[in-house]
Amino acid sequence: MSSVVFIQKTSPKTVLKDYSSLLKNFPKPKNTPTIIKLNLSWTKFYPAVSTPPWNFEAILLWLTRSGVKPANIIPVENKTVVTRVKEGAQNHAWDKVAKKYDVKIHYLTEEKYIKYRPRAKMLILDKIFPDGILLPKIIMDKPLVTLCTLKSHVFTTTTGAIKNYFGMLNTNRHHCHRYIHEAIIDLLQIQKELHPRITAVMDGSVAGFGPGPRAMSWKKANLLLAGSDEVALDSTAAKIMGFNPQEIKFLTLGQKLKLGTADTSKINIKGIKKLPNLRVGFKKNTLASKGQKLIYNHLPEWFEKALLQSFITPWSYLASNLYHDVYWYNIIGQKRKEKYLRTGWGHLFKKYHEQK
């Protein structure tokens, strides 16, 4: 099963049923403590950016119907320097879904972190964090279900299951951005050491494209994807979006280190006869993404450290939030979001918020 990717076509009316069909391809979960890694890329709601509530509910249904007790279900998510995790959980109706199934969301801002010493040779993380790689104690030695969305990313071209684990690091993880491809592959090696079983589930109800993970355009895709080989899953997603996975550095690194398959001709796709091509690509950058690429890809490292790892750093985060949360979201994003909310997926999203 390691290089198999399962794909299921879906619709707003059948999505929970479709997730159930998709997840039948995986071993029945055992009643042991199980981590669900949610994905919050923006405090605000915007299509394709973060885990939609039906994805979260589908996993809770799968686990509870398999006999996993609510006390053994451990959803986790972290803050970033530009997101607020509790507010984000409310904006995406995760809190209402968790309450419905009597499950507690564990905010990693409130969890104990411990130093982890990987057995695998690290590419970069041990150099960025020479005093130790800090990871939450609560996630150790438990099965992992990682939730992600079909979207692009300004630093990594696409982002999915592999990069979702980046959120497990402490909030200084932005120090990795210059070497993000190597960093997330190091974390993939760590995932394989820490978790006895990994199930990666990607929601492609809509695809987000452009300078993600925030300021994107969106397009209906009506797809659900899942696999235990995260390299294969992310490569398949990249192919669907119109990219060549073997031109994306973190995917080729993952294959080189034998962590998974990036060559889609060698991935066993099940569930559909022909892989769709959304042909969305990356499109143009925003002012903010141009600035980010300039800092990490073209300016010297000392400049990045002065700007993003010193006493003036809070001003950089403030500038990012002002651009994305105040300017872009209200001037550009709001119209795109309103168009989404008029679709079947948007109506479904609103129904989750209307739940008591």
C-alpha positions, 0 to 999 in steps of 0.5 A: 500500500505504501505507494498507493494513492486513493482518490474519490470524487465527491460533492457537498451532498455526499462528502461524508459518505465519500470520505467513508468510502475512501477510508475503507481502504485503510486498516481499521483504527485501534482503540489507542490514543491517536493524533489528528493533525489539523491544518490552520494556515490562516486565522480567518476562513478562506477557501482551501486554506485550512482543514474544512469542518467536514474533513475533520468530522469525517475522520472523527466518524471513521475513528469512532465507528471503528471503536476508538473512544473519544478520550483516545482521539487527540486533535492538535494544532499550533499557532504561527507567528501570524495565526491565532489557533483558538480563534482559527478553530472557531472560524473553521467550526472545528470547535463545534465538530469536536463538541459534537463528538465529545472530543477535546482539541489540544492546542499545542501552545498549551502542551509540553515540548520536549527535545527529540533526537532523531535517529535519521541523519538530518539535512538541516534541522539539527543545524537550525536548532543545535540545542535540540529539536522541540516537539510536543510530548503528547504526539510521541509514539501514537498513530497519526492522521494528518489532514491537509488541503489541495493548495499551492505555497509560496515557498514550496510550490505546493503544500500538503501532508508533508508540510502539515507536520511543520506545524508540530515544531515550536513557534520558532519554526519560521527560522527554517523558511530559507531551507524549508524543503530540507526542513520538512523532509527532515520532519518526514523522517521524524514522522516515520520514527515517531508514529507507528502508523500514518494516514494522510487525508487531503481535502480537494473539495476546492483547490487553492492556487497562487501565492498560498497558503493565504492569498489564493484563488480557488477552483472547485475540484470535488476530489478527496485524496488519501495515502500512507506514502506522503511523498506519493500523495503530495506528488499526485496532488501536485500533478493534479494542480498542473505541476511536475512533481519531479521539479519540486525540491522537497518531493525529489528529496523525499524520493532520493532518501527513499521516504516515498515515491515522487514519480507519478508514473510509479504511483498506483492511483486507485479510485479513478481511471484518469488523473485529472489536471486542474491546470491551475499552476501557481499564477502571479505573486502578491506584493507580500509573496514577492517580499518573502521570496526576496528575503529567503531566496536572494538576500543574505542570511544575515539580513533575514536574521536581522529582520526576522530573528531580532528585536525588530521581528514583531514589526515584520509580523505586524506588516504581514498581518496588516497586508493579509488580514486587513488589506488583502482579505477585505479588498481582494479576498472578501469577494472571492470568499463570498463567491465561494459561499454561494456554492454548494461547498459554501452552503455546507460550510455555513451549515457547520457554523449554524450548528449549536 
